Amino acid sequence: MLPVVLPVTSHTKYVGVGTTFVVVQGQKENGINYILTALNQGATTIVLEEEQILSDDVAYAIAHHGAEVIYVENARKALAQLSAQAHDYPARKLKIIAVTGTKGKTTTSWMLAHIFKHAGYKTALLSTVRNRILDTELATELTTPQPDYIHAFLNTCVEQGVEWVIMEVAAQATSLHRTEGIEFDGALFTNFSPTHAEFYAQVDDYFAAKHQILKQVKSGSPIILNGDDERVKQLSSQFENAQCIYKDDEEENAITYRILSSLKGLDWWYSSQGQQEVFHSPHLIGSFNVFNASAATALAQHKGIALPVIKQALIDFAGVPGRLEAYALPNGARCYIDYAHTPSSFAAVLSLLREVTDNLIVVFGAGGDRDRTMRPELGAIASAIANYIVLTTDNPRSEQVEDITADILAGVDPQHTYKICVEYDREAAIKKAYSLSTERAIVVLLGKGPDEYQIIGTQKTYFSERAIIKQLS
């Protein structure tokens, strides 16, 4: 559905005749090394940052191809600005909602997209799990794509008659100017907890990047904040039309929710704009999802969708792939696949499942080339809650899996009553966990979620936890 060749791009896979190639210095690759490839594929304009110096052979090749060279102060900003311009500013022709936060972005984004679709709107979604335009699903590699992709996606949305776009926005997306120039018709901030130490040296830097997106919300458009998160709540005084959601709060005129049941489907009481309703979502579990659903409800209400329509949409909502995705196992146990990979999400998922079983078996590792400080915390949380831990690989990338495992083991608490083993083959680890399970046990696979691949070294290979579980069923 999206074009194979883009008018502006920073990646040679999208370069064709007439493309403007923007040279971006990445964390691992420098676009200056790909100028010759871009020229040979038909690029006619090369965009460089002012301090970049071309080698003689590259300068000669540019002259030989008759390409124009443009120097800019910031290549990432230029990529966003030029991509928007090349597609005639498609974001201005759409209504776009941004969802940010450390946890809950994906589920809340999917809920919002489902609610707007249920209300009769033509809807698109940019998310961690997959992207979607109307009923066509597209693969995704990043929570928030690069701006060349974003504006091509938005332009296709315009061509397809889409009215509303729901966009997950990661902190790195604002830091790296991926959403530069986009004005949002609403935003939602789910929560905040420290992570991404590999990218942000200070927690304050991470928080600043998170709430930067709120500055891109149009005047008069709603901003929904988690009032029970002290750091997020403080933003309410800084932004026009910001409104907090509270759990069990008695404050007059506040948006509030009260959990009635969260283990076998969700039931909750919701109060907003003078209306009080009991909501039900049979396909979800977890108290954290009550907040996600309440926040999505509040934003949808602000956009004119009636409460009965929202209620019915959440009854029909089937959940998100890789977010507490449930499977029955042949021995009477159950398996859950979840994307949890931070200490706070680990604690939330494992604490929830601990309530419904006395035999909780967790399979996990940790991503290589990512925040190492989290790894001991993951070990500590798992050893405090689970009956059995099977340590394995996640996406080790360039790190040795033995080093990652040692970091996790450093946090494991010897005082707790659990058992542990190490199995570096993730498929074998899943089968090991199944062999340990009994009737009414729960096996939970953490870290991969919807992903159907592993990255070992620089190789990305197919790997599907679903396929493995279905073989057992």
Residue pairs with C-beta under 8 A, 6 or more apart in sequence:
1 133
1 136
1 138
1 156
2 138
2 149
2 152
2 153
2 156
3 152
4 14
4 16
5 14
5 15
5 16
5 17
5 19
6 14
6 15
6 16
6 19
6 83
6 86
6 148
6 149
6 152
7 18
7 19
7 20
7 83
7 86
7 87
8 19
8 20
8 22
8 79
8 82
8 83
8 85
8 86
8 148
9 15
9 19
9 20
9 21
9 22
9 79
9 83
9 148
10 21
10 22
10 23
10 24
10 31
10 75
10 79
10 146
10 148
11 146
11 148
12 21
12 34
12 37
12 38
12 41
14 148
15 21
15 37
15 38
15 41
15 42
15 43
16 41
16 42
17 41
17 42
17 44
18 42
18 44
19 38
19 41
19 42
19 43
19 44
19 45
20 43
20 44
20 45
20 46
20 47
20 82
20 86
21 31
21 34
21 35
21 38
21 43
21 45
21 46
21 47
22 31
22 47
22 75
22 78
22 79
22 82
22 148
23 30
23 31
23 32
23 34
23 35
23 46
23 47
23 48
23 49
23 52
23 75
24 31
24 75
24 76
24 79
25 31
25 32
25 49
25 75
31 75
32 48
32 52
32 54
32 58
35 46
35 54
35 58
35 61
35 62
36 57
36 58
36 61
38 46
39 46
39 61
39 62
39 65
39 67
43 65
43 67
44 65
44 66
44 67
44 68
45 67
45 68
45 69
45 70
46 62
46 67
46 68
46 69
46 70
47 69
47 70
47 71
47 72
47 75
47 78
47 79
47 82
48 54
48 69
48 70
48 71
48 72
48 75
49 71
49 72
49 73
49 74
49 75
50 71
50 72
50 73
54 62
62 69
72 78
74 177
76 147
76 176
76 177
76 178
76 180
77 177
77 180
79 146
79 147
79 148
79 177
80 147
80 151
80 177
80 178
80 179
80 180
80 181
81 180
81 181
83 147
83 148
83 150
83 151
83 152
84 90
84 91
84 147
84 151
84 181
84 182
86 151
87 151
87 152
87 154
87 155
88 155
90 151
90 154
90 155
90 157
90 158
91 151
91 154
91 181
91 182
91 183
92 183
93 158
94 154
94 157
94 158
94 162
94 163
94 164
94 165
95 163
95 164
95 165
95 185
96 154
96 164
96 165
96 166
96 167
96 182
96 183
96 184
96 185
97 112
97 164
97 165
97 166
97 167
97 184
97 185
97 186
97 187
97 188
97 299
98 167
98 169
98 179
98 184
98 186
98 187
98 188
98 213
98 216
98 217
99 105
99 108
99 109
99 112
99 166
99 167
99 168
99 169
99 187
99 188
99 190
100 168
100 169
100 170
100 171
100 187
100 188
100 189
100 190
100 210
100 211
100 213
101 108
101 188
101 189
101 190
101 191
101 192
101 210
101 226
101 232
102 190
102 191
102 192
102 193
102 195
102 210
102 342
102 344
103 190
103 191
103 193
103 288
103 342
103 344
103 345
103 348
104 190
104 191
104 288
104 289
104 291
104 292
105 127
105 128
105 143
105 168
105 169
105 170
105 190
106 127
106 128
106 129
106 168
106 320
106 323
106 339
107 289
107 292
107 319
107 320
107 323
108 188
108 190
108 292
108 295
108 296
109 125
109 127
109 166
109 167
109 168
110 125
110 127
110 129
110 317
110 319
110 320
111 292
111 293
111 296
111 314
111 317
112 166
112 188
112 296
112 299
112 300
113 123
113 124
113 125
113 132
113 164
113 166
114 313
114 314
114 316
114 317
115 296
115 297
115 300
115 305
115 309
115 310
115 313
115 314
116 123
116 164
116 166
116 300
116 303
116 305
117 123
117 313
118 309
118 312
118 313
118 316
119 300
119 305
119 309
119 310
119 313
121 163
121 164
122 134
122 160
122 161
122 162
122 163
122 164
123 134
123 162
123 163
123 164
123 165
123 166
124 131
124 132
124 133
124 134
124 153
124 157
124 160
124 162
124 164
124 165
124 166
125 131
125 132
125 165
125 166
125 167
126 140
126 144
126 145
126 150
126 153
126 165
126 166
126 167
126 168
127 140
127 143
127 166
127 168
128 140
128 143
128 168
128 339
128 450
129 140
129 320
129 321
129 322
129 449
129 450
130 137
130 138
130 139
130 140
130 321
130 450
131 137
131 138
131 139
131 140
131 145
131 153
132 138
133 153
133 156
133 157
133 160
133 162
134 160
134 162
138 153
142 170
143 168
143 169
143 170
143 173
144 150
144 167
144 168
144 169
144 170
144 172
144 173
144 178
144 179
145 153
145 178
146 178
147 177
147 178
147 179
147 180
150 178
150 179
150 182
154 165
157 165
167 179
167 184
169 179
169 213
171 196
171 199
171 200
171 206
171 209
171 210
172 178
172 196
172 199
172 209
173 179
174 209
174 210
174 212
174 213
175 199
175 209
175 212
179 213
179 216
182 216
183 216
183 217
183 218
184 213
184 216
184 217
184 218
184 221
185 217
185 218
185 221
185 303
186 217
186 221
186 222
186 223
186 224
186 299
186 302
186 303
187 213
187 214
187 216
187 217
187 221
187 222
187 223
187 224
188 223
188 224
188 225
188 295
188 296
188 299
189 210
189 211
189 214
189 223
189 224
189 225
189 226
189 232
189 235
190 226
190 291
190 292
190 295
191 226
191 229
191 232
191 291
192 207
192 210
192 229
192 231
192 232
193 342
193 343
193 344
194 203
194 206
195 206
195 342
195 344
195 371
195 374
196 206
196 370
196 371
197 371
197 372
197 373
197 374
198 369
198 370
198 371
198 372
199 206
200 206
200 209
207 231
211 235
214 223
214 235
214 238
214 239
214 242
215 239
217 223
217 239
217 241
219 240
220 240
220 241
221 241
222 241
222 243
222 298
222 299
222 302
222 303
223 235
223 239
223 240
223 241
223 242
223 243
224 242
224 243
224 244
224 245
224 255
224 295
224 298
224 299
224 302
225 232
225 233
225 235
225 236
225 242
225 243
225 244
225 245
226 232
226 233
226 244
226 245
226 291
226 295
227 233
227 236
227 244
227 245
227 246
227 249
227 254
228 245
228 246
228 247
228 291
233 244
235 242
236 242
236 243
236 244
243 255
243 298
244 254
244 255
245 254
245 255
245 256
245 257
245 291
245 294
245 295
245 298
246 254
246 255
246 256
246 257
247 256
247 257
247 258
247 259
247 291
248 256
248 257
248 258
249 256
250 256
254 271
255 271
255 272
255 294
255 298
256 270
256 271
256 272
257 268
257 269
257 270
257 271
257 290
257 291
257 294
258 268
258 269
259 266
259 267
259 268
259 287
259 290
260 267
260 268
260 269
260 278
261 267
261 268
262 268
262 285
262 286
262 287
262 289
262 290
262 352
263 285
263 352
263 355
263 356
264 285
265 280
265 281
265 282
265 283
265 284
265 285
266 279
266 280
266 281
266 282
266 284
266 285
266 286
266 289
266 290
266 293
267 278
267 279
267 280
268 278
268 279
268 290
268 293
268 294
269 276
269 277
269 278
269 279
270 276
270 277
270 278
270 279
270 294
270 297
271 277
272 297
272 298
272 301
273 301
275 307
277 307
277 311
279 293
279 297
279 311
279 314
280 311
280 314
280 315
281 289
281 293
281 314
281 315
281 317
282 315
283 317
283 318
283 319
284 293
284 317
284 319
284 324
285 324
285 352
286 324
286 348
286 349
286 352
287 352
288 348
293 314
296 310
296 314
297 307
297 310
297 314
300 310
301 307
301 310
319 325
320 450
321 449
321 450
322 337
322 338
322 339
322 448
322 449
322 450
322 451
323 338
323 339
323 449
323 450
324 336
324 337
324 338
324 349
325 336
325 337
325 338
325 466
326 334
326 335
326 336
327 334
327 335
327 336
327 337
327 466
327 469
327 470
327 473
328 334
328 335
328 473
329 335
329 434
329 437
329 443
329 469
329 472
329 473
330 472
330 473
331 434
331 437
331 438
331 439
332 438
332 439
332 440
333 359
333 434
333 437
333 438
333 439
333 440
333 441
333 442
333 443
334 441
334 442
334 443
335 434
335 442
335 443
335 444
335 445
335 469
336 349
336 353
336 442
336 443
336 444
336 445
337 444
337 445
337 448
337 449
337 465
337 466
337 469
338 345
338 349
338 444
338 445
338 446
338 449
339 345
339 446
339 447
339 448
339 449
339 450
340 346
340 348
340 349
340 446
340 447
340 449
341 366
341 367
341 394
341 446
341 447
342 374
343 374
343 377
343 378
343 381
346 364
346 377
346 378
346 381
346 382
346 446
347 381
347 385
349 444
349 446
350 360
350 362
350 381
350 382
350 385
350 386
350 444
351 385
353 360
353 442
353 444
354 360
354 385
354 386
356 442
357 440
357 441
357 442
358 387
358 440
359 387
359 388
359 437
359 438
359 440
359 441
359 442
360 385
360 386
360 387
360 388
360 441
360 442
360 444
361 386
361 387
361 388
361 389
361 390
361 433
361 436
361 437
361 441
361 442
361 443
361 444
362 382
362 385
362 386
362 388
362 389
362 390
362 433
362 443
362 444
362 446
363 390
363 392
363 426
363 429
363 430
363 433
363 443
363 444
363 445
363 446
364 378
364 382
364 389
364 390
364 391
364 392
364 394
364 445
364 446
364 447
365 391
365 392
365 393
365 394
365 396
365 401
365 404
365 405
365 408
365 426
365 447
366 374
366 375
366 378
366 394
366 404
366 407
366 408
366 447
367 394
367 395
367 396
367 397
367 447
368 394
368 395
368 396
368 397
368 398
368 399
368 401
368 404
368 455
369 397
369 398
369 399
372 407
375 404
375 407
375 408
375 410
375 411
376 407
376 408
376 410
376 411
377 411
378 408
378 411
379 408
379 409
379 410
379 411
379 412
380 411
380 412
380 413
382 389
382 412
382 418
383 389
383 411
383 412
383 413
383 416
383 418
383 420
384 413
384 416
386 418
387 417
387 418
387 419
388 418
388 419
388 420
388 421
388 433
388 436
389 412
389 418
389 419
389 420
389 421
390 420
390 421
390 422
390 423
390 429
390 432
390 433
390 436
391 405
391 408
391 409
391 420
391 421
391 422
391 423
391 429
392 422
392 423
392 424
392 425
392 426
392 429
393 401
393 404
393 424
393 425
393 426
393 454
393 456
394 404
394 426
394 447
394 448
394 454
395 454
395 455
395 456
396 404
396 455
396 456
396 457
397 455
397 456
397 457
397 458
398 457
398 458
401 424
405 422
405 424
412 420
421 432
423 429
423 432
426 454
426 463
426 465
427 463
427 468
430 443
430 445
430 465
430 468
430 469
431 468
431 472
433 443
433 445
434 443
434 472
437 443
445 465
448 463
448 465
451 463
452 462
452 463
452 464
452 466
453 460
453 461
453 462
453 463
454 460
454 461
454 463
